[in-house]
Amino acid sequence: MKVSILTPKALYEGQAKAIIMPDSEVNLEVLDRHAPLISALSKGTIQLTDEKGEKHKFSIKNGFAEVLKNEVSILVRVL
């Protein structure tokens, strides 16, 4: 799935196998071909596994995520 994590600049743009994001109640895990979703994100860490299996972590203050047609767009404020 294609992933974009944006602040005023791009933190990450590329392909990913899995993303774990901090929702207001639980951590959301998004995998390939996930159902459409829009969610507000809370303070925490976005954990992303890229196609090579490498882990990436981004600490965020808050934000929003949209999953649609195997594309994930995340707009966040970073800590």
Buried (B, 14 or more C-beta within 10 A) or exposed (E): BEBBBBBEEEBBEEEBBBBBBBBEEEEBEBEEEBEEBEBEBBEBEBBBBBEEEEEBEBEBEBBEBBBEEEEBBBBBEBE
